[in-house]
Amino acid sequence: MRIAVDAHAIGRHLTGNEVYVRSLLREYSTLEPESEFIAYISEPGAERLVPRRFTTERVASDPYVRLSWDLSRRLAIDKPDLIHVQYTAPLINQTPVVVTVHDVSFIEHPEYFTALRRAQLRFNVARTVKLADRIITVSEFSRDAILRAYPVPREKVRVIPNAVSSEFKVVSRGRATQATYERFGIEAPFIFSVGDLQPRKNHIGLITAFTALAAAHPELNHHLVIAGQNTWFTPKVRAAAQASGVAPRIHFTGFVSDADLVRLYNACDCFVFPSFYEGFGLPILEAMACGRAVACSNTSAMPEVAEGAGLLFDPRNPASIARAMADILLDAELRQRIESRGLHRAAHFNWRRSALATLEVYREVIAGGAVLTIPAPLADLAPAVGDTLRSLRNR
């Protein structure tokens, strides 16, 4: 097989999208030694994060250029058997497409997106889903949501779950705590949460819950540590922390490397994931693999991922979040039971199995021999998409 992968997310700190493509490529390097892989990258130095035997080709980081010209040009030159993309295929294309759609939050919760971003996603994902030979998604929840949103046959949508990279594991609690102090200056016991500072991740609700926890249980001297990339919503989250009355106990680390993330997971007393909506919720599994008790939202795909190994709460009710945190921190037996269940749950997910299942999808598409194209020339499409594609510049 000759497989092209849109890997522009690599090196751009795009969290879940970057973890996904990097993890698959890493597994492909050993699982499929006889096939040829071409990774289309955008960031300088991203080639160092791609397996050495794979070909890398540079495409524009500007999404307007990448989608309207660069990817189409590269595909015409490289002539792969298929291209695997996340969410969006190039505008002009004669190569079979496998698309991964992690979720359709832009349809089910448009309030989390700007008007331009929402319009861009609606147009491009609908276009890509229509032309794709196969659609991969990461949970049963997301498959059901995709089928509600788009008129595609159920058998066209395959569920292949995300997994936990091997670096997420239990390490010495003492060394992790010391490293966290040296790196971030956090010495007190702490509750940990991960997620870019955007409305969907519900950091303001978490801060409200933490404030209530501190007031109800003065015997707990825990701090709250939030790791995640800054966004346009960051000032509102930080303002909520400043107004909380416990601001000195709330810490923002910004984006952290995987190595720091492993230490933070291992050093915390519990992990809390209060997101309103997730197509999967990878941090839940990462925390479990590091041996931490997890409390997470009871919405979207998160109960499916946690499946009895985490304590669920209502993310729209800060009192429910506070109660879950208190239960874990005050009940050592409960905490240990959740930690043990979490370790077993995380072990069910494996990137090698996910890569094997994805390779099987590739084989199906190539064996089918169907080539789906976009019949309209770019000139016909440009009036409808020019403005919304330009809104992708910060993606």
Wavefront OBJ file of the C-alpha trace (Angstrom):
o trace
v 0.000 0.000 0.000
v 1.039 3.587 -0.617
v -0.675 5.686 2.053
v -0.725 9.465 2.434
v -1.553 10.974 5.824
v -2.407 14.614 6.434
v -0.105 15.119 9.427
v -0.144 18.921 9.566
v -1.189 18.698 13.241
v 2.205 17.301 14.252
v 4.298 19.845 16.130
v 1.450 22.345 16.482
v 0.261 21.499 20.009
v -3.174 20.553 18.687
v -3.565 18.106 21.585
v -5.953 15.296 20.604
v -5.538 15.646 16.834
v -1.750 15.609 17.142
v -1.708 12.686 19.590
v -3.955 10.729 17.227
v -1.856 11.051 14.065
v 1.491 10.691 15.822
v 0.347 7.542 17.619
v -0.941 5.884 14.459
v 2.207 6.688 12.478
v 4.395 5.301 15.259
v 2.512 1.989 15.184
v 2.423 1.807 11.379
v 6.225 1.866 11.280
v 6.394 -1.617 12.804
v 3.028 -3.062 11.796
v 3.260 -2.351 8.079
v 6.943 -2.553 7.059
v 6.211 -3.302 3.392
v 3.871 -0.364 2.820
v 4.951 3.153 1.918
v 3.734 6.095 3.986
v 3.863 9.770 3.107
v 3.243 12.251 5.928
v 2.258 15.770 4.905
v 3.629 18.075 7.610
v 3.523 21.836 8.143
v 5.676 22.740 11.124
v 9.474 23.112 10.971
v 11.038 20.161 12.768
v 7.887 18.032 12.546
v 9.799 15.481 10.470
v 11.685 14.518 13.639
v 8.394 13.339 15.124
v 7.587 11.056 12.175
v 9.088 7.533 11.916
v 12.363 7.734 9.982
v 11.464 5.373 7.172
v 8.390 7.424 6.227
v 8.573 10.091 3.543
v 7.675 13.591 4.721
v 6.510 16.364 2.430
v 5.919 19.949 3.474
v 2.524 21.578 2.956
v 1.418 25.043 3.982
v 0.474 25.727 7.582
v -2.088 28.215 6.268
v -5.226 26.058 5.940
v -6.557 28.037 2.984
v -3.425 27.266 0.969
v -3.136 23.723 2.295
v -6.702 22.700 1.475
v -7.188 24.583 -1.768
v -3.806 23.913 -3.361
v -0.940 22.225 -1.515
v -2.552 18.897 -0.630
v -4.163 18.578 -4.053
v -0.810 19.277 -5.732
v 1.048 16.778 -3.555
v -1.537 14.054 -4.123
v -1.294 14.541 -7.893
v 2.489 14.161 -7.687
v 2.692 11.344 -5.125
v -0.259 9.282 -6.407
v -1.021 7.402 -3.142
v -3.634 4.666 -2.936
v -5.548 6.765 -0.395
v -5.238 9.738 1.924
v -6.216 9.727 5.599
v -7.343 13.118 6.957
v -8.916 14.428 10.125
v -12.196 16.276 9.515
v -11.264 17.946 6.203
v -10.136 16.673 2.796
v -8.527 18.880 0.126
v -10.962 20.761 -2.065
v -9.842 19.186 -5.338
v -9.084 15.505 -5.018
v -9.032 12.301 -7.045
v -7.604 10.095 -4.299
v -9.789 7.833 -2.127
v -10.338 9.403 1.293
v -10.520 7.982 4.791
v -11.583 10.682 7.244
v -11.501 10.629 11.024
v -14.238 12.739 12.607
v -13.632 12.753 16.341
v -16.912 14.490 17.143
v -19.544 16.832 15.723
v -19.654 19.290 18.611
v -19.818 22.133 16.078
v -23.291 20.829 15.146
v -24.561 19.639 18.517
v -23.131 22.558 20.516
v -22.571 25.479 18.133
v -22.359 27.861 21.098
v -18.777 26.695 21.716
v -17.598 28.097 18.367
v -17.352 31.460 16.672
v -19.734 32.004 13.758
v -16.944 31.744 11.172
v -15.423 28.657 12.728
v -18.827 27.013 12.935
v -19.580 27.770 9.274
v -16.183 26.485 8.156
v -16.580 23.201 10.009
v -20.152 22.679 8.845
v -19.222 23.131 5.197
v -15.930 21.253 5.132
v -16.864 18.282 7.302
v -20.147 17.756 5.433
v -18.241 17.883 2.130
v -15.567 15.483 3.363
v -18.005 13.004 4.907
v -19.950 12.896 1.657
v -16.934 12.116 -0.510
v -15.090 9.809 1.920
v -14.904 6.094 1.259
v -14.846 5.407 5.009
v -15.422 7.492 8.119
v -13.564 6.596 11.294
v -14.659 7.871 14.670
v -13.501 7.144 18.198
v -16.593 6.180 20.202
v -20.092 4.762 19.808
v -21.368 8.118 21.040
v -19.634 9.922 18.178
v -20.822 7.389 15.593
v -24.421 7.953 16.657
v -23.900 11.717 16.503
v -22.373 11.492 13.015
v -25.272 9.377 11.788
v -27.734 11.925 13.187
v -25.899 14.737 11.435
v -25.189 13.203 8.017
v -27.147 10.911 5.665
v -24.515 8.182 5.402
v -24.922 4.398 5.755
v -24.105 3.111 9.234
v -21.614 0.579 7.851
v -19.586 3.413 6.347
v -18.749 4.694 9.856
v -16.243 2.619 11.849
v -15.562 3.008 15.562
v -11.854 2.675 16.373
v -11.145 4.045 19.849
v -8.229 6.169 20.911
v -5.715 4.658 23.303
v -3.049 5.542 25.829
v 0.562 5.947 24.785
v 3.032 3.778 26.669
v 4.708 6.748 28.359
v 1.593 7.265 30.469
v 2.231 4.894 33.350
v 2.685 4.741 37.100
v 6.024 6.210 38.200
v 7.497 7.011 41.601
v 5.073 9.324 43.376
v 7.920 10.944 45.293
v 9.947 11.711 42.179
v 6.871 12.980 40.343
v 6.010 15.291 43.249
v 9.569 16.627 43.423
v 9.700 17.187 39.663
v 6.373 19.024 39.785
v 7.694 21.318 42.500
v 10.919 22.014 40.600
v 9.120 22.612 37.288
v 6.006 24.482 38.401
v 6.635 25.514 42.014
v 3.653 23.510 43.284
v 4.415 21.955 46.657
v 0.987 21.345 48.214
v -1.204 18.334 47.411
v -3.297 19.130 44.376
v -6.239 18.250 42.177
v -5.349 18.135 38.493
v -7.242 18.883 35.286
v -6.195 19.023 31.611
v -7.747 20.837 28.677
v -7.243 23.882 26.477
v -8.814 26.956 28.062
v -11.972 27.063 25.975
v -15.678 27.158 26.937
v -16.369 23.487 26.220
v -13.830 22.335 28.820
v -15.809 23.975 31.654
v -12.892 25.358 33.658
v -15.081 28.076 35.152
v -17.439 25.419 36.517
v -14.440 23.560 37.930
v -13.134 26.710 39.610
v -16.568 27.337 41.128
v -16.642 23.750 42.415
v -13.124 23.996 43.818
v -14.072 27.184 45.652
v -17.063 25.392 47.191
v -14.859 22.434 48.131
v -12.362 24.676 49.891
v -15.132 26.394 51.864
v -16.905 23.167 52.846
v -13.743 21.272 53.795
v -11.138 23.568 55.331
v -9.236 20.475 56.446
v -8.265 19.910 52.796
v -5.291 22.052 51.830
v -5.299 20.997 48.201
v -4.531 23.306 45.302
v -6.055 23.122 41.806
v -3.682 22.758 38.846
v -5.005 23.273 35.307
v -2.812 22.359 32.317
v -3.839 23.457 28.858
v -3.081 25.747 25.987
v -4.268 29.350 26.162
v -7.038 30.445 23.798
v -9.232 33.498 23.273
v -11.252 32.311 26.311
v -8.272 32.338 28.713
v -8.922 35.824 30.184
v -12.410 34.736 31.305
v -11.056 31.601 32.995
v -8.308 33.540 34.748
v -10.801 36.221 35.818
v -12.957 33.509 37.392
v -9.906 32.233 39.289
v -9.026 35.725 40.513
v -12.584 36.314 41.710
v -12.867 32.925 43.420
v -11.443 33.879 46.803
v -8.912 31.035 46.554
v -6.817 32.431 43.705
v -3.439 31.646 45.367
v -4.434 27.967 45.313
v -5.246 27.856 41.567
v -2.377 27.350 39.113
v -2.288 27.493 35.302
v 0.655 25.747 33.658
v -0.150 26.465 30.017
v 0.665 23.764 27.476
v 2.870 21.014 28.935
v 4.964 18.297 27.323
v 3.995 14.641 27.640
v 6.872 14.130 30.104
v 5.546 16.888 32.366
v 2.017 15.607 31.920
v 3.018 12.149 33.175
v 4.586 13.722 36.266
v 1.537 15.884 36.944
v -0.820 12.912 36.650
v 1.326 10.854 39.012
v 1.790 13.656 41.532
v -1.869 14.681 41.889
v -4.295 13.274 44.462
v -7.102 13.022 41.910
v -7.841 13.951 38.322
v -10.985 15.890 37.372
v -12.305 16.227 33.822
v -15.372 18.515 33.807
v -15.836 18.950 30.049
v -19.343 19.518 28.740
v -18.793 17.507 25.546
v -16.173 15.044 24.291
v -16.052 12.659 21.363
v -13.753 10.526 23.492
v -11.898 12.148 26.402
v -8.331 10.858 26.189
v -7.103 12.528 29.426
v -9.452 10.227 31.347
v -7.488 7.188 30.169
v -4.119 8.898 30.569
v -4.846 9.668 34.223
v -6.109 6.118 34.807
v -2.951 4.656 33.235
v -0.921 6.761 35.676
v -2.821 5.235 38.595
v -4.925 8.232 39.534
v -8.546 8.246 40.634
v -10.682 9.990 38.013
v -13.839 12.049 38.387
v -15.396 13.068 35.073
v -18.565 14.351 33.439
v -21.561 12.099 32.873
v -22.181 13.523 29.379
v -21.349 12.600 25.758
v -18.635 9.906 25.364
v -17.087 10.211 28.815
v -19.186 7.548 30.589
v -18.399 5.196 27.678
v -14.668 5.759 28.154
v -14.684 5.607 31.967
v -17.165 2.678 32.076
v -17.436 2.200 35.830
v -13.803 3.068 36.546
v -14.404 6.746 37.283
v -16.708 8.779 39.497
v -19.263 10.601 37.341
v -20.773 14.023 37.999
v -23.052 16.550 36.304
v -20.715 19.137 34.697
v -23.442 21.778 34.745
v -23.761 21.528 38.514
v -20.661 22.777 40.396
v -22.019 21.213 43.592
v -21.953 17.815 41.872
v -18.331 18.370 40.807
v -17.361 19.459 44.327
v -19.075 16.423 45.836
v -17.162 14.034 43.559
v -13.831 15.647 44.423
v -14.631 15.502 48.152
v -15.652 11.841 47.949
v -12.340 10.884 46.369
v -10.158 13.009 48.616
v -11.869 12.134 51.903
v -12.515 8.423 51.342
v -9.187 6.589 50.975
v -10.879 3.244 50.350
v -13.023 4.668 47.551
v -9.999 6.413 46.045
v -7.955 3.206 46.011
v -10.843 1.263 44.485
v -11.234 3.808 41.685
v -7.485 3.844 41.068
v -7.410 0.059 40.717
v -10.386 -0.001 38.369
v -8.843 2.784 36.322
v -5.618 0.892 35.750
v -7.591 -2.093 34.458
v -9.787 0.102 32.277
v -6.866 1.925 30.659
v -5.254 -1.419 29.804
v -8.211 -2.206 27.500
v -7.114 0.525 25.092
v -4.052 0.014 22.944
v -2.718 2.089 20.027
v -1.415 -1.035 18.304
v -4.926 -2.517 18.142
v -6.313 0.801 16.965
v -3.636 1.049 14.264
v -4.338 -2.507 13.085
v -8.049 -1.724 12.793
v -7.265 1.480 10.871
v -4.968 -0.381 8.484
v -7.795 -2.821 7.841
v -10.018 0.103 6.840
v -7.300 1.232 4.411
v -7.191 -2.242 2.866
v -10.967 -2.289 2.428
v -10.916 1.032 0.622
v -8.011 0.086 -1.636
v -9.540 -3.301 -2.447
v -12.811 -1.603 -3.327
v -11.074 0.462 -5.938
v -13.633 3.253 -5.731
v -12.324 6.729 -6.478
v -14.579 9.525 -5.301
v -13.961 13.002 -6.638
v -15.341 16.466 -6.163
v -16.810 17.320 -9.551
v -17.074 21.073 -9.079
v -13.946 23.040 -10.003
v -12.350 25.174 -7.344
v -13.654 28.306 -9.041
v -17.215 27.143 -8.416
v -16.493 26.364 -4.778
v -14.530 29.468 -3.915
v -17.427 31.873 -3.379
v -18.970 29.524 -0.820
v -15.865 28.713 1.165
v -13.270 31.428 0.760
v -14.163 33.391 3.867
v -14.659 30.375 6.088
v -11.412 28.740 4.990
v -9.578 31.904 5.926
v -10.972 31.528 9.450
v -8.880 28.361 9.742
v -5.597 30.300 9.781
v -5.085 29.685 13.502
v -5.953 25.998 13.403
l 1 2 3 4 5 6 7 8 9 10 11 12 13 14 15 16 17 18 19 20 21 22 23 24 25 26 27 28 29 30 31 32 33 34 35 36 37 38 39 40 41 42 43 44 45 46 47 48 49 50 51 52 53 54 55 56 57 58 59 60 61 62 63 64 65 66 67 68 69 70 71 72 73 74 75 76 77 78 79 80 81 82 83 84 85 86 87 88 89 90 91 92 93 94 95 96 97 98 99 100 101 102 103 104 105 106 107 108 109 110 111 112 113 114 115 116 117 118 119 120 121 122 123 124 125 126 127 128 129 130 131 132 133 134 135 136 137 138 139 140 141 142 143 144 145 146 147 148 149 150 151 152 153 154 155 156 157 158 159 160 161 162 163 164 165 166 167 168 169 170 171 172 173 174 175 176 177 178 179 180 181 182 183 184 185 186 187 188 189 190 191 192 193 194 195 196 197 198 199 200 201 202 203 204 205 206 207 208 209 210 211 212 213 214 215 216 217 218 219 220 221 222 223 224 225 226 227 228 229 230 231 232 233 234 235 236 237 238 239 240 241 242 243 244 245 246 247 248 249 250 251 252 253 254 255 256 257 258 259 260 261 262 263 264 265 266 267 268 269 270 271 272 273 274 275 276 277 278 279 280 281 282 283 284 285 286 287 288 289 290 291 292 293 294 295 296 297 298 299 300 301 302 303 304 305 306 307 308 309 310 311 312 313 314 315 316 317 318 319 320 321 322 323 324 325 326 327 328 329 330 331 332 333 334 335 336 337 338 339 340 341 342 343 344 345 346 347 348 349 350 351 352 353 354 355 356 357 358 359 360 361 362 363 364 365 366 367 368 369 370 371 372 373 374 375 376 377 378 379 380 381 382 383 384 385 386 387 388 389 390 391 392 393 394 395
